[in-house]
Amino acid sequence: FDFRTAHARQLYRRAKSKINDSNEKAASQSAQTIEHQALLEKFIAAANTGNLDERQKLMTLDIIAYSDGGGRASAAIIPLVGIDRVSTVLLHLMKQPSLNWQYSLREINGEIGLVIFDGQVIHSTHCFAMSNGKINRIYTMRNPGKLNNFSAHPQPIH
């Protein structure tokens, strides 16, 4: 390479800046992942106890829940809008005694999400978007054709 000293210094400064930026971005993403996982764990604990008030504290007032059954599994056709509607439906679903549900936090689309199993069969996956430390969107997948990408037994994320 035939670089002048000033040019070499400039290349070094740019490379160092990119490395620092990527390290800061990775640290920020790691902190967000930890916050996201902690929020999901609180949400699951509140759902398991049936504590509606505690669950609502973890959601924004304007929360929206979307679901996709692909015409092959039951799912809401119209998005559920608002904390009261989303909470009511979640409470109803959690009270179904016939289900042998197990939960597993897994990476879904690059984020930590929730996989629910009924025995050894995947029931659904759930991705969550956050705003100001609360859940503001829930994306539920029940389409069996799309759930084939997950293993058929619960394995928690570590």
N, C-alpha and C positions, 0 to 999 in steps of 0.2 A: 504494500500500500504506500502510496506517495501522498501523505497528508502533511499539511503545514501544522505547526504547533497549535495555533488558534483553532483550526478546524478540528483537530483531534480533541482538544479540550471541550469544544462544543458538542461533539459526538458523545463524549464521556458524560457530560452534564445531562444530555437528553436521555441516555440509557439509564443513568442513575435515577433520574426523575420518574421514568416509566416503571422501574423496579419498585421504587417507594410507593408510587400510586397503586400498583397492583397489590402490594403488601397491605396497604391501608384498606383497599377495597375488599380483600380477602378477610381481614379482621372485622370489617363492618358486616360482611355477609355472615361470618361466624357468629357474631353477636346477635344478628337478626334471627339466625337459625335457633340459637339457644332461647331467645325470647319467644319465638314461634312455638317451639317444643314445650316450653313451660306453660304457655297459654293453652295449648291443646291438652296437656296433662290435667290442668285445672278444669277444663271443659269436660273431659271424660269423667273425672272424679265427680263433678256436679251432676252429670247425666246418670252416673251409676247410683248415686244416692237419691235421685229424683228431686233434688233441690232446685226448684224452678227459679227462685230469687238469685241464687248463686250463679246459675247458668246465664241468666239475663244480665248480670253484672259484667259478664265476659263478652257481650255482644253490643254492637251499636244499635241505636234505635231504628236506623234505616237499613238494617241487615236485609240481604236478599239471598235466598237459597234456590239454586238451580239444580235440576236433576235430569238424568238421561237414562231411560230404560231401554231405548232403542226399539221399542215396540215389542220387546221380548221379556221384559220384567216390569213390574209395577213401579211407576215414578210419577211425580207431579208433572202434569203437562204445562201448567202455567207456573212461573216462578213464584215462590212464597215471598211476600214482601212485608217487612215490619217485624219488630221484635215479638209482638204478641202472637202473630200467625206462625212464625218460625218456631217459637217456643212451644206452642200448643201441639204442632205436628210432631216435633221431636219428643215431647213428653208422651204422646200417644204411641209412637214407635217403640220407645224404650220400655213401655209397659206390656208389650206382647209376651205373654208367658211361654208360648210355644217355641220361642227361639232360644237356642243355646249359643248366645253370642260371646265371641272373644274379640279382643281389640289388639291391634298392632300398629305402632307408629312406623311408617316406612317412608322412603323417599319416593315421591310421586311427582313427575315433571320437574325435578330439580328442587322441590320443596318438601318439607316434612308434612306428610298427610296421614290420614287414618284409614286403615283397612279393617273392615268388620267381617268376621267369619261366623257362619252358622255351622258349628261343628268344624268339619274340615273343608267346607265349601265356602268360597268367597261370596259374601252377601253384597258388599258394596265397597267403594272407595270414596273418600271424602278429602277434598283439598280446601284449604281455607285461606282467605285473604284478610289481612289485618289493616286497621287504621287506628292510629293513636293507642296502640296496645290492646285493642279489642277486635273481635271477629266482625267483619262487615260483609263478607261473602262466603257462602258455602257452595261448593260444586260437588255434587254427588253423582257417581257413576254406578249404574246398576245393570248396564247392558252386558250380558254374558259374553258376547263376542269381543268386547273391549277389555274384559276382566281376565282374559286368558294370559295376559302378560305377567300376572302375579303368581307366585308359587301357591300351592294349595294347602299350606299350613302356616299358622301364625309364627312369625319370627320378628321379635321386636328390634327396632333400630337402636344402636348404641352410640 
